[in-house]
């Protein structure tokens, strides 16, 4: 769609949407979300609360900024999907594994550490450092949704889902990081990018064929700017870092992935002309935050450091990480981009969600959907 036309539509919709986003008139019937730890609002806490590497998220100071307690979210507060729900006039979307919940306004199928690729890919390629013992990949999450459909809408699903928002979150980051930490080369990782993107495209197609008309597909973040990657995969060669201090080779994987995924979304628009499909970004906003932190309310000099953690120079140490006893958090997380070395702060997620909803971090913005 022509950019000028998008913003004309947005301008014309502002009076209604301002009213709608105040919770009085929901824009959509419901929101159904898929993803990993950037989107998980509590499924992992139900599925495997004692899993190594996750149980810290169930300890303070997680949740300190908004909920005043840990909720299973990997942040000091809300995630992008939480903010999107509020902007759409809906309640927070409950995790799909929660018992006794009403899922008529939506369900979140995302699970911490999930991948696009199924577990057998990693096993066949001798990558054994997978975080979860259970397969919670994108295709599995879609199956969970399909199994839950009957309890949500019975025989009226097509009509109901045409008026709901679906979101496929940030799949791919975990796939590539598992390969990286499993000793695979950059060449090997790059060779898998088309496969990962095809899995995401196929999942989107699977939803669209079930009558979904409003779909968000998210790209991945710049891993070369994330404290965990900067800490455990450093380079002695200064030329491997860009002017922001990020590792170029890992950011290039993100650029490659997002370019292919954006093209796949454009093709889906051709195949499903009645659907409105948004390609939404984590990469661009994080680069914007790191490039000009003060513009977004973040403190200059902290843009590559975690708020909660230990260790120099990025305040991240896997053996003494956020949520463990004695590990401190910064006094004001809203001045930091990164929360725990891997995930973002409530403040950063809030800006990204606003950018998905109104622009400029989505094509087209959710409002235009």
Secondary structure, DSSP 4 states (H G I P E B T S, - for coil): --HHHHHHHHHHHHHHHHHHTTTSS-SSS-EEEE-STTT-SSHHHHH-TT-TTTGGGGSTTTTTTTTSS--S-SSSS--HHHHHHHHTT-PPPPBTT-TT---TTEEE---TT--SS-HHHHHHTT----S-SS---HHHHHHHHHHHHHHHHTT-HHHHHTTSEEEE---SHHHHHHHHHTT--HHHHHHHHHHHHHHHHHHHHHHHTTT--EEEEE----GGGSHHHHHHS--S-GGGB-TTS-BHHHHHHHHHHHHHHHHHHHHHHHHTTT-EEEEE-SHHHHHHHHHSGGGGTPPTT-TTSBSB---TTTS--GGG-TTSTT--B-S-GGG-SBSSSSSB-HHHHHHHHHHHHHSSSEES-TTT-
